[in-house]
Every structure is written in structure tokens, then in C-alpha cells.
Amino acid sequence: MSAALRAQLFLCLISLLSGTGLTRYIEDNEASDGLYSLISLAQKRESEDFVFRRPLRCLDMLATEGYFTFVATRPQLACAAFIIAEPSEVISMELSDVSIDCSAGDFIKIFDGWVLKGEKFPSSNDHPLLPHERYTDYCSSAASTLSGRSSQNVAMIFFRIHSPDSGFTLAVKKVHNPFPCNIMSQSPEGSFTMVMPHQRRNCSFSIIYPVEIRLTDLSLGDAKSNEISPLRQMWPGCSGSGDYVELLGGNGVDTSKMFPVADLCFSLSGLAQMKIGCDNSVVRLVSSGNYINRVTFQYRLLDQNEIPKTRENSLENFCSVE
């Protein structure tokens, strides 16, 4: 991901975090300088043997493999690093050289996914692990190192350190995932195909931008028709069918708290599109596990003039669709 795209995604994260938790501390630590560093930093491999290293900030975005070291210069009480990979990758993380005082209230926790504004991505309804199983706590581990692997292309660590010169090193590595599920897009435009092969699982593709989504192909194992069927408002037949695709919109990242914009429970091999003027737009594939389901779609960022005007009582007046 380019520095410009990383910076744009980082701005979106700051917007989603605003008014809550971590952002209360941005003005009090070096994270406020992190965005400018993020924009100017050229994280390019010079050879196959190159190992990337840099300091870790209290509030940080990591999109590159390498080693990231945090050393406290003063008490840092609410820090987090958001890690993102390509859609077809998962993230391997390992902590080493840890020097914190758990008895004094210090902690380091790895989370399988992202937490923004108190909401989790992927949603608890879509993640294979129970909520408490998604946290790995260094202070609860007997080992001197701590490792974990994400279930999707995003992960994060939370940490609190009171004493100066205390810290740790985080190693980030990306691993290929043959069947990506629950993806956070790095870009406001692109195309993607989600495939769910005989698994009872829900997969979301989340885009933290207002976008136009075009479904170009949809194959559902129990489809009643191969004809093109237009997008329509949510109706009980799709949600009860066990295999369908829905479009969601909202201001958060938890799909269970977002508004259903439209759904499809018939296969199509044509074009169906919709503009979603929300902070977050989602394509969600629901699979019963009885079939091989596939959805292909394109998405692009809406400019200000294209965002649909909010209609009275539309999605509780909180975002607009067209």
C-alpha cells in the first residue's frame, strides 16, 4: 500500500476513533507527529534480504512486514497499533524483548481484528472465535515472548506502559490466506471476489469510505434462478434462505450494528449497483455451508457531489443510499 493510501486510511481511523478512548491521548504523545512521518516514510525493500525496522509510535498504523520497537519516554497509558495486510493475507505477530511491569498496571494485548469506537471488526457474529478468545494477553502468559496470528487481514495490539525506558519489540509477518474472509479494504476503490467453499461462515468486505458498489457476478449454490435480479430492500426470504449477499451501511465497523441496504439471494451474471453514502460500506456473504458460494464486485469512492442526499427517515437519517 502506498504512503498516500496509508495516510488516507490513517485519517479515516482517526475520524472513527474521535471522541473516544485512544484519541484523548493523541495531543499528549508523539502520535500526532505520526501521520506526517507515515506520509513521508518510504518503506521499500532494497533486496530480498532486507529487514525493515523502525520505532513504534503510541498510536500507529502498520502495513509493512518488519520489526517495530516501542520505548517509553514517559507514561503512555492508552496506546494501540493497527496492523493491516493485503486482502489475501493474514498477519503473524510476535512480541520479544519485553520489559514492562505487569504488577504496576502495564499490559500488552494482541487482538484478532480491530476495535474502533468500541465496535469490533469482524463482528462477533462473523468471527470464528468467541470474543474473549480473540485477546492474547502478555501479562497472563508464562512465556517471555508472545505470538499470535490473525484470522483476517487486520489485527492490532493495545498497550499501556508507565515507566520510562520500558518497552518491547513487535515482529510483523504476512502469511498467504487461500480463502480470504472478513476483509478490511486498504483502498477506496478496487475489485474483489469472495469465495466460501462448503463452510458455514459469514464473510464481510468492509470499505471505510462512501462508495458505489457494483456486483458483477453472484453464484449461490441453492439459487432458484440464473437470471439477473435487481437489488431490492431487505425481505425475510433472503435472510431465511441461508445463502445470500447483503449490502450494509453505517458509521461503525460492527456489521451486526449496521443497516441493511439491499440483498440478493438469487444468482446473477450481470450488473447490479448501489451508492452507499456512509462512513463504512460492506459487502457481506452469508453461507449455510451446504454449497460453494461466490460473489464478485467492484467499488469506487464517491466524490462529494455523488453522495446521495439524506432522505427523511432513511436509515434513521444517519447515512444515505441510492
BALOBA-1460 file (C-alpha; in Angstrom, 3 decimals):
// residues 322
<rec num="1" residu="m" x="0.000" y="0.000" z="0.000"/>
<rec num="2" residu="s" x="1.376" y="3.398" z="-0.967"/>
<rec num="3" residu="a" x="2.193" y="6.061" z="1.616"/>
<rec num="4" residu="a" x="-0.684" y="8.209" z="0.317"/>
<rec num="5" residu="l" x="-3.222" y="5.401" z="0.741"/>
<rec num="6" residu="r" x="-1.827" y="4.578" z="4.198"/>
<rec num="7" residu="a" x="-2.224" y="8.207" z="5.196"/>
<rec num="8" residu="q" x="-5.803" y="8.299" z="3.879"/>
<rec num="9" residu="l" x="-6.712" y="5.152" z="5.803"/>
<rec num="10" residu="f" x="-4.989" y="6.517" z="8.908"/>
<rec num="11" residu="l" x="-7.111" y="9.679" z="8.656"/>
<rec num="12" residu="c" x="-10.243" y="7.526" z="8.431"/>
<rec num="13" residu="l" x="-9.162" y="5.629" z="11.548"/>
<rec num="14" residu="i" x="-8.576" y="8.846" z="13.452"/>
<rec num="15" residu="s" x="-12.046" y="10.028" z="12.377"/>
<rec num="16" residu="l" x="-13.607" y="6.782" z="13.604"/>
<rec num="17" residu="l" x="-11.655" y="6.967" z="16.864"/>
<rec num="18" residu="s" x="-12.500" y="10.629" z="17.528"/>
<rec num="19" residu="g" x="-14.204" y="11.410" z="20.791"/>
<rec num="20" residu="t" x="-13.425" y="8.040" z="22.313"/>
<rec num="21" residu="g" x="-10.682" y="6.115" z="24.066"/>
<rec num="22" residu="l" x="-7.319" y="6.461" z="22.422"/>
<rec num="23" residu="t" x="-7.745" y="9.825" z="20.732"/>
<rec num="24" residu="r" x="-7.972" y="11.556" z="24.093"/>
<rec num="25" residu="y" x="-4.243" y="10.958" z="24.360"/>
<rec num="26" residu="i" x="-3.150" y="11.971" z="20.860"/>
<rec num="27" residu="e" x="-2.304" y="15.527" z="21.873"/>
<rec num="28" residu="d" x="-0.215" y="14.233" z="24.778"/>
<rec num="29" residu="n" x="2.104" y="11.939" z="22.859"/>
<rec num="30" residu="e" x="4.116" y="11.608" z="19.731"/>
<rec num="31" residu="a" x="1.241" y="10.062" z="17.775"/>
<rec num="32" residu="s" x="0.273" y="13.497" z="16.500"/>
<rec num="33" residu="d" x="3.531" y="13.519" z="14.558"/>
<rec num="34" residu="g" x="2.965" y="10.006" z="13.283"/>
<rec num="35" residu="l" x="0.763" y="10.960" z="10.358"/>
<rec num="36" residu="y" x="3.427" y="13.205" z="8.825"/>
<rec num="37" residu="s" x="6.021" y="10.510" z="9.339"/>
<rec num="38" residu="l" x="3.647" y="7.982" z="7.810"/>
<rec num="39" residu="i" x="3.188" y="10.109" z="4.702"/>
<rec num="40" residu="s" x="6.892" y="10.740" z="4.162"/>
<rec num="41" residu="l" x="8.198" y="7.316" z="5.122"/>
<rec num="42" residu="a" x="9.321" y="5.240" z="2.126"/>
<rec num="43" residu="q" x="9.059" y="1.625" z="3.245"/>
<rec num="44" residu="k" x="10.688" y="-0.051" z="0.227"/>
<rec num="45" residu="r" x="12.648" y="-3.260" z="0.184"/>
<rec num="46" residu="e" x="16.101" y="-2.788" z="-1.323"/>
<rec num="47" residu="s" x="16.806" y="-6.518" z="-1.586"/>
<rec num="48" residu="e" x="15.291" y="-9.885" z="-0.694"/>
<rec num="49" residu="d" x="17.372" y="-9.919" z="2.496"/>
<rec num="50" residu="f" x="16.240" y="-6.506" z="3.648"/>
<rec num="51" residu="v" x="14.578" y="-6.486" z="7.094"/>
<rec num="52" residu="f" x="12.570" y="-3.376" z="7.810"/>
<rec num="53" residu="r" x="12.889" y="-1.806" z="11.271"/>
<rec num="54" residu="r" x="11.553" y="1.393" z="12.787"/>
<rec num="55" residu="p" x="10.296" y="2.763" z="16.111"/>
<rec num="56" residu="l" x="6.673" y="2.116" z="17.046"/>
<rec num="57" residu="r" x="4.510" y="5.090" z="17.970"/>
<rec num="58" residu="c" x="1.862" y="5.137" z="20.702"/>
<rec num="59" residu="l" x="-0.848" y="5.384" z="18.036"/>
<rec num="60" residu="d" x="0.343" y="3.743" z="14.845"/>
<rec num="61" residu="m" x="-0.667" y="2.107" z="11.568"/>
<rec num="62" residu="l" x="1.474" y="-0.770" z="10.259"/>
<rec num="63" residu="a" x="1.151" y="-2.026" z="6.694"/>
<rec num="64" residu="t" x="4.664" y="-3.421" z="6.230"/>
<rec num="65" residu="e" x="6.433" y="-6.535" z="7.474"/>
<rec num="66" residu="g" x="9.287" y="-5.887" z="9.856"/>
<rec num="67" residu="y" x="10.336" y="-5.158" z="13.427"/>
<rec num="68" residu="f" x="8.803" y="-2.266" z="15.357"/>
<rec num="69" residu="t" x="10.250" y="-1.246" z="18.711"/>
<rec num="70" residu="f" x="8.496" y="0.855" z="21.317"/>
<rec num="71" residu="v" x="10.446" y="2.527" z="24.140"/>
<rec num="72" residu="a" x="8.514" y="4.765" z="26.525"/>
<rec num="73" residu="t" x="9.950" y="8.200" z="27.245"/>
<rec num="74" residu="r" x="7.122" y="8.955" z="29.695"/>
<rec num="75" residu="p" x="3.955" y="7.165" z="30.857"/>
<rec num="76" residu="q" x="1.876" y="6.064" z="27.858"/>
<rec num="77" residu="l" x="-1.499" y="4.973" z="29.165"/>
<rec num="78" residu="a" x="-3.622" y="4.320" z="26.056"/>
<rec num="79" residu="c" x="-1.702" y="3.139" z="23.013"/>
<rec num="80" residu="a" x="-2.628" y="0.977" z="20.039"/>
<rec num="81" residu="a" x="-1.100" y="-0.144" z="16.765"/>
<rec num="82" residu="f" x="-3.438" y="-1.070" z="13.905"/>
<rec num="83" residu="i" x="-1.966" y="-3.662" z="11.532"/>
<rec num="84" residu="i" x="-3.296" y="-4.277" z="8.024"/>
<rec num="85" residu="a" x="-2.251" y="-6.643" z="5.244"/>
<rec num="86" residu="e" x="-3.447" y="-7.361" z="1.725"/>
<rec num="87" residu="p" x="-6.925" y="-8.953" z="1.447"/>
<rec num="88" residu="s" x="-5.397" y="-12.370" z="0.654"/>
<rec num="89" residu="e" x="-3.105" y="-12.329" z="3.707"/>
<rec num="90" residu="v" x="-3.311" y="-12.902" z="7.449"/>
<rec num="91" residu="i" x="-0.913" y="-11.429" z="9.993"/>
<rec num="92" residu="s" x="1.599" y="-13.224" z="12.203"/>
<rec num="93" residu="m" x="2.774" y="-11.246" z="15.252"/>
<rec num="94" residu="e" x="5.435" y="-11.926" z="17.874"/>
<rec num="95" residu="l" x="6.495" y="-9.889" z="20.900"/>
<rec num="96" residu="s" x="10.103" y="-10.023" z="22.130"/>
<rec num="97" residu="d" x="12.493" y="-8.018" z="24.305"/>
<rec num="98" residu="v" x="9.565" y="-7.148" z="26.563"/>
<rec num="99" residu="s" x="10.403" y="-5.043" z="29.604"/>
<rec num="100" residu="i" x="7.169" y="-3.992" z="31.293"/>
<rec num="101" residu="d" x="5.866" y="-4.227" z="34.870"/>
<rec num="102" residu="c" x="2.573" y="-6.106" z="34.831"/>
<rec num="103" residu="s" x="2.196" y="-5.694" z="38.617"/>
<rec num="104" residu="a" x="2.277" y="-1.893" z="38.174"/>
<rec num="105" residu="g" x="-0.577" y="-1.933" z="35.642"/>
<rec num="106" residu="d" x="1.420" y="-2.250" z="32.439"/>
<rec num="107" residu="f" x="-0.018" y="-4.536" z="29.760"/>
<rec num="108" residu="i" x="0.325" y="-5.620" z="26.131"/>
<rec num="109" residu="k" x="-2.582" y="-7.362" z="24.398"/>
<rec num="110" residu="i" x="-2.892" y="-8.703" z="20.870"/>
<rec num="111" residu="f" x="-6.385" y="-8.579" z="19.371"/>
<rec num="112" residu="d" x="-7.601" y="-10.670" z="16.439"/>
<rec num="113" residu="g" x="-9.251" y="-7.869" z="14.429"/>
<rec num="114" residu="w" x="-9.759" y="-4.159" z="15.028"/>
<rec num="115" residu="v" x="-11.623" y="-2.244" z="17.726"/>
<rec num="116" residu="l" x="-12.914" y="1.207" z="16.719"/>
<rec num="117" residu="k" x="-15.304" y="3.350" z="18.764"/>
<rec num="118" residu="g" x="-15.996" y="0.352" z="20.970"/>
<rec num="119" residu="e" x="-17.038" y="-1.796" z="17.978"/>
<rec num="120" residu="k" x="-15.218" y="-4.891" z="16.783"/>
<rec num="121" residu="f" x="-14.298" y="-5.895" z="13.263"/>
<rec num="122" residu="p" x="-15.045" y="-8.571" z="12.326"/>
<rec num="123" residu="s" x="-18.339" y="-8.637" z="14.191"/>
<rec num="124" residu="s" x="-18.703" y="-11.287" z="16.883"/>
<rec num="125" residu="n" x="-21.400" y="-12.807" z="14.652"/>
<rec num="126" residu="d" x="-18.892" y="-13.286" z="11.829"/>
<rec num="127" residu="h" x="-15.712" y="-14.256" z="13.692"/>
<rec num="128" residu="p" x="-14.821" y="-17.939" z="14.279"/>
<rec num="129" residu="l" x="-13.609" y="-17.249" z="17.856"/>
<rec num="130" residu="l" x="-15.562" y="-16.170" z="20.909"/>
<rec num="131" residu="p" x="-14.962" y="-12.514" z="21.933"/>
<rec num="132" residu="h" x="-12.669" y="-13.351" z="24.869"/>
<rec num="133" residu="e" x="-10.673" y="-15.804" z="22.738"/>
<rec num="134" residu="r" x="-9.672" y="-13.001" z="20.364"/>
<rec num="135" residu="y" x="-7.457" y="-11.353" z="23.027"/>
<rec num="136" residu="t" x="-3.963" y="-12.641" z="23.823"/>
<rec num="137" residu="d" x="-2.534" y="-11.063" z="27.000"/>
<rec num="138" residu="y" x="1.217" y="-10.929" z="27.593"/>
<rec num="139" residu="c" x="0.775" y="-10.489" z="31.346"/>
<rec num="140" residu="s" x="-1.322" y="-13.660" z="31.532"/>
<rec num="141" residu="s" x="1.294" y="-15.689" z="29.671"/>
<rec num="142" residu="a" x="4.120" y="-17.557" z="31.364"/>
<rec num="143" residu="a" x="6.356" y="-17.261" z="28.299"/>
<rec num="144" residu="s" x="8.891" y="-14.486" z="27.796"/>
<rec num="145" residu="t" x="7.623" y="-13.996" z="24.240"/>
<rec num="146" residu="l" x="4.083" y="-13.861" z="22.902"/>
<rec num="147" residu="s" x="2.859" y="-14.699" z="19.429"/>
<rec num="148" residu="g" x="-0.429" y="-14.751" z="17.576"/>
<rec num="149" residu="r" x="-1.958" y="-14.984" z="14.117"/>
<rec num="150" residu="s" x="-4.979" y="-13.106" z="12.874"/>
<rec num="151" residu="s" x="-7.989" y="-14.745" z="11.233"/>
<rec num="152" residu="q" x="-8.214" y="-11.985" z="8.610"/>
<rec num="153" residu="n" x="-6.108" y="-9.182" z="7.111"/>
<rec num="154" residu="v" x="-6.288" y="-6.908" z="10.170"/>
<rec num="155" residu="a" x="-5.068" y="-7.163" z="13.757"/>
<rec num="156" residu="m" x="-3.999" y="-4.778" z="16.499"/>
<rec num="157" residu="i" x="-2.161" y="-4.512" z="19.778"/>
<rec num="158" residu="f" x="-3.138" y="-2.467" z="22.837"/>
<rec num="159" residu="f" x="-0.507" y="-1.471" z="25.369"/>
<rec num="160" residu="r" x="-0.048" y="0.622" z="28.493"/>
<rec num="161" residu="i" x="3.398" y="1.401" z="29.912"/>
<rec num="162" residu="h" x="4.072" y="3.585" z="32.952"/>
<rec num="163" residu="s" x="7.859" y="3.658" z="33.342"/>
<rec num="164" residu="p" x="10.331" y="5.423" z="31.018"/>
<rec num="165" residu="d" x="12.721" y="3.139" z="29.102"/>
<rec num="166" residu="s" x="10.271" y="0.229" z="29.302"/>
<rec num="167" residu="g" x="9.028" y="-1.263" z="26.047"/>
<rec num="168" residu="f" x="9.008" y="-4.172" z="23.611"/>
<rec num="169" residu="t" x="9.631" y="-5.207" z="20.003"/>
<rec num="170" residu="l" x="6.824" y="-6.352" z="17.718"/>
<rec num="171" residu="a" x="7.631" y="-8.565" z="14.716"/>
<rec num="172" residu="v" x="5.026" y="-8.471" z="11.934"/>
<rec num="173" residu="k" x="4.911" y="-11.034" z="9.147"/>
<rec num="174" residu="k" x="2.261" y="-11.627" z="6.483"/>
<rec num="175" residu="v" x="1.052" y="-15.109" z="5.513"/>
<rec num="176" residu="h" x="-0.944" y="-16.081" z="2.406"/>
<rec num="177" residu="n" x="-4.606" y="-16.924" z="3.001"/>
<rec num="178" residu="p" x="-6.176" y="-19.060" z="0.218"/>
<rec num="179" residu="f" x="-9.765" y="-18.231" z="1.212"/>
<rec num="180" residu="p" x="-9.884" y="-14.626" z="2.485"/>
<rec num="181" residu="c" x="-12.816" y="-13.798" z="4.733"/>
<rec num="182" residu="n" x="-13.712" y="-10.663" z="6.715"/>
<rec num="183" residu="i" x="-11.530" y="-8.157" z="4.917"/>
<rec num="184" residu="m" x="-10.832" y="-4.506" z="5.655"/>
<rec num="185" residu="s" x="-10.027" y="-2.760" z="2.382"/>
<rec num="186" residu="q" x="-6.811" y="-0.757" z="2.193"/>
<rec num="187" residu="s" x="-8.124" y="1.235" z="-0.751"/>
<rec num="188" residu="p" x="-11.294" y="3.254" z="-1.542"/>
<rec num="189" residu="e" x="-11.535" y="1.566" z="-4.952"/>
<rec num="190" residu="g" x="-10.867" y="-1.808" z="-6.482"/>
<rec num="191" residu="s" x="-12.455" y="-5.183" z="-7.167"/>
<rec num="192" residu="f" x="-12.638" y="-8.441" z="-5.260"/>
<rec num="193" residu="t" x="-14.078" y="-11.965" z="-5.325"/>
<rec num="194" residu="m" x="-15.137" y="-13.699" z="-2.119"/>
<rec num="195" residu="v" x="-15.461" y="-17.492" z="-2.214"/>
<rec num="196" residu="m" x="-16.893" y="-19.617" z="0.570"/>
<rec num="197" residu="p" x="-16.341" y="-23.371" z="-0.096"/>
<rec num="198" residu="h" x="-18.743" y="-25.516" z="1.922"/>
<rec num="199" residu="q" x="-18.257" y="-23.614" z="5.169"/>
<rec num="200" residu="r" x="-20.982" y="-22.287" z="7.433"/>
<rec num="201" residu="r" x="-19.489" y="-18.844" z="7.814"/>
<rec num="202" residu="n" x="-20.288" y="-15.196" z="7.149"/>
<rec num="203" residu="c" x="-17.674" y="-13.114" z="5.312"/>
<rec num="204" residu="s" x="-17.627" y="-9.325" z="5.101"/>
<rec num="205" residu="f" x="-15.631" y="-6.983" z="2.871"/>
<rec num="206" residu="s" x="-15.524" y="-3.615" z="4.644"/>
<rec num="207" residu="i" x="-14.659" y="-0.282" z="2.996"/>
<rec num="208" residu="i" x="-14.251" y="2.735" z="5.314"/>
<rec num="209" residu="y" x="-15.494" y="5.187" z="2.690"/>
<rec num="210" residu="p" x="-18.756" y="6.160" z="0.950"/>
<rec num="211" residu="v" x="-18.623" y="4.129" z="-2.263"/>
<rec num="212" residu="e" x="-20.517" y="2.860" z="-5.259"/>
<rec num="213" residu="i" x="-20.625" y="-0.942" z="-5.227"/>
<rec num="214" residu="r" x="-21.219" y="-2.931" z="-8.407"/>
<rec num="215" residu="l" x="-21.988" y="-6.622" z="-8.129"/>
<rec num="216" residu="t" x="-20.831" y="-8.241" z="-11.371"/>
<rec num="217" residu="d" x="-21.247" y="-11.936" z="-10.557"/>
<rec num="218" residu="l" x="-23.008" y="-13.894" z="-7.840"/>
<rec num="219" residu="s" x="-23.144" y="-17.676" z="-7.584"/>
<rec num="220" residu="l" x="-25.203" y="-19.215" z="-4.788"/>
<rec num="221" residu="g" x="-25.476" y="-22.987" z="-4.520"/>
<rec num="222" residu="d" x="-29.204" y="-23.047" z="-3.867"/>
<rec num="223" residu="a" x="-30.147" y="-20.238" z="-6.259"/>
<rec num="224" residu="k" x="-33.626" y="-20.564" z="-7.760"/>
<rec num="225" residu="s" x="-32.778" y="-18.647" z="-10.914"/>
<rec num="226" residu="n" x="-29.757" y="-17.690" z="-13.003"/>
<rec num="227" residu="e" x="-31.417" y="-14.568" z="-14.321"/>
<rec num="228" residu="i" x="-30.297" y="-11.094" z="-13.311"/>
<rec num="229" residu="s" x="-32.295" y="-9.898" z="-10.339"/>
<rec num="230" residu="p" x="-32.180" y="-6.254" z="-9.260"/>
<rec num="231" residu="l" x="-31.131" y="-5.244" z="-5.784"/>
<rec num="232" residu="r" x="-34.072" y="-4.774" z="-3.506"/>
<rec num="233" residu="q" x="-34.830" y="-3.834" z="0.057"/>
<rec num="234" residu="m" x="-34.326" y="-6.444" z="2.738"/>
<rec num="235" residu="w" x="-37.062" y="-9.070" z="2.827"/>
<rec num="236" residu="p" x="-37.454" y="-12.163" z="5.005"/>
<rec num="237" residu="g" x="-36.944" y="-14.603" z="2.116"/>
<rec num="238" residu="c" x="-33.229" y="-13.773" z="1.756"/>
<rec num="239" residu="s" x="-32.352" y="-13.738" z="5.441"/>
<rec num="240" residu="g" x="-34.119" y="-17.068" z="5.824"/>
<rec num="241" residu="s" x="-32.561" y="-18.704" z="2.778"/>
<rec num="242" residu="g" x="-29.225" y="-19.452" z="4.435"/>
<rec num="243" residu="d" x="-27.168" y="-18.338" z="1.426"/>
<rec num="244" residu="y" x="-27.274" y="-14.723" z="0.282"/>
<rec num="245" residu="v" x="-25.348" y="-11.470" z="-0.145"/>
<rec num="246" residu="e" x="-26.269" y="-8.247" z="1.587"/>
<rec num="247" residu="l" x="-25.032" y="-4.678" z="1.317"/>
<rec num="248" residu="l" x="-24.691" y="-2.781" z="4.589"/>
<rec num="249" residu="g" x="-24.005" y="0.827" z="5.513"/>
<rec num="250" residu="g" x="-23.121" y="2.540" z="8.767"/>
<rec num="251" residu="n" x="-20.801" y="4.783" z="10.756"/>
<rec num="252" residu="g" x="-19.130" y="1.962" z="12.685"/>
<rec num="253" residu="v" x="-17.369" y="-1.294" z="11.815"/>
<rec num="254" residu="d" x="-19.574" y="-3.905" z="13.528"/>
<rec num="255" residu="t" x="-21.748" y="-5.388" z="10.770"/>
<rec num="256" residu="s" x="-24.378" y="-6.505" z="13.309"/>
<rec num="257" residu="k" x="-24.976" y="-2.821" z="14.138"/>
<rec num="258" residu="m" x="-25.103" y="-1.603" z="10.545"/>
<rec num="259" residu="f" x="-28.180" y="-1.016" z="8.419"/>
<rec num="260" residu="p" x="-29.144" y="-3.494" z="5.668"/>
<rec num="261" residu="v" x="-29.271" y="-1.525" z="2.425"/>
<rec num="262" residu="a" x="-30.113" y="-4.319" z="-0.010"/>
<rec num="263" residu="d" x="-29.731" y="-8.056" z="-0.507"/>
<rec num="264" residu="l" x="-29.635" y="-10.765" z="-3.144"/>
<rec num="265" residu="c" x="-30.470" y="-14.436" z="-2.748"/>
<rec num="266" residu="f" x="-30.554" y="-15.259" z="-6.477"/>
<rec num="267" residu="s" x="-27.541" y="-15.898" z="-8.699"/>
<rec num="268" residu="l" x="-26.751" y="-13.233" z="-11.267"/>
<rec num="269" residu="s" x="-24.319" y="-12.822" z="-14.119"/>
<rec num="270" residu="g" x="-24.830" y="-9.180" z="-14.895"/>
<rec num="271" residu="l" x="-24.540" y="-5.796" z="-13.260"/>
<rec num="272" residu="a" x="-26.295" y="-4.542" z="-10.150"/>
<rec num="273" residu="q" x="-25.073" y="-1.414" z="-8.407"/>
<rec num="274" residu="m" x="-25.804" y="0.900" z="-5.498"/>
<rec num="275" residu="k" x="-24.291" y="4.047" z="-3.992"/>
<rec num="276" residu="i" x="-23.868" y="3.978" z="-0.207"/>
<rec num="277" residu="g" x="-23.181" y="7.375" z="1.353"/>
<rec num="278" residu="c" x="-21.979" y="6.045" z="4.709"/>
<rec num="279" residu="d" x="-18.677" y="6.161" z="6.553"/>
<rec num="280" residu="n" x="-18.455" y="2.389" z="6.128"/>
<rec num="281" residu="s" x="-19.822" y="0.273" z="3.281"/>
<rec num="282" residu="v" x="-19.886" y="-3.533" z="3.439"/>
<rec num="283" residu="v" x="-20.482" y="-6.481" z="1.116"/>
<rec num="284" residu="r" x="-21.413" y="-9.469" z="3.299"/>
<rec num="285" residu="l" x="-21.664" y="-13.067" z="2.085"/>
<rec num="286" residu="v" x="-23.750" y="-15.376" z="4.280"/>
<rec num="287" residu="s" x="-23.188" y="-19.109" z="3.694"/>
<rec num="288" residu="s" x="-25.009" y="-22.132" z="5.106"/>
<rec num="289" residu="g" x="-22.059" y="-24.440" z="4.453"/>
<rec num="290" residu="n" x="-24.020" y="-26.629" z="2.042"/>
<rec num="291" residu="y" x="-22.714" y="-25.057" z="-1.153"/>
<rec num="292" residu="i" x="-19.841" y="-23.202" z="-2.785"/>
<rec num="293" residu="n" x="-20.834" y="-19.523" z="-2.835"/>
<rec num="294" residu="r" x="-19.044" y="-16.758" z="-4.714"/>
<rec num="295" residu="v" x="-19.554" y="-13.022" z="-5.184"/>
<rec num="296" residu="t" x="-17.536" y="-10.670" z="-7.394"/>
<rec num="297" residu="f" x="-17.838" y="-6.913" z="-7.062"/>
<rec num="298" residu="q" x="-16.204" y="-3.592" z="-7.891"/>
<rec num="299" residu="y" x="-16.164" y="-0.481" z="-5.717"/>
<rec num="300" residu="r" x="-15.102" y="3.132" z="-6.118"/>
<rec num="301" residu="l" x="-15.019" y="6.192" z="-3.905"/>
<rec num="302" residu="l" x="-17.912" y="8.628" z="-4.320"/>
<rec num="303" residu="d" x="-16.988" y="12.266" z="-4.673"/>
<rec num="304" residu="q" x="-18.913" y="14.821" z="-2.651"/>
<rec num="305" residu="n" x="-21.391" y="15.555" z="-5.442"/>
<rec num="306" residu="e" x="-22.237" y="11.861" z="-5.903"/>
<rec num="307" residu="i" x="-23.109" y="11.102" z="-2.287"/>
<rec num="308" residu="p" x="-26.891" y="10.658" z="-2.175"/>
<rec num="309" residu="k" x="-28.801" y="13.285" z="-0.250"/>
<rec num="310" residu="t" x="-30.085" y="12.078" z="3.098"/>
<rec num="311" residu="r" x="-33.783" y="11.381" z="2.909"/>
<rec num="312" residu="e" x="-36.197" y="11.840" z="5.775"/>
<rec num="313" residu="n" x="-36.192" y="8.724" z="7.975"/>
<rec num="314" residu="s" x="-33.794" y="6.995" z="5.574"/>
<rec num="315" residu="l" x="-31.601" y="4.645" z="7.639"/>
<rec num="316" residu="e" x="-32.685" y="6.703" z="10.643"/>
<rec num="317" residu="n" x="-31.311" y="9.811" z="8.915"/>
<rec num="318" residu="f" x="-27.772" y="8.694" z="9.567"/>
<rec num="319" residu="c" x="-26.457" y="7.855" z="6.120"/>
<rec num="320" residu="s" x="-27.895" y="7.846" z="2.624"/>
<rec num="321" residu="v" x="-28.231" y="5.291" z="-0.172"/>
<rec num="322" residu="e" x="-29.230" y="5.376" z="-3.798"/>
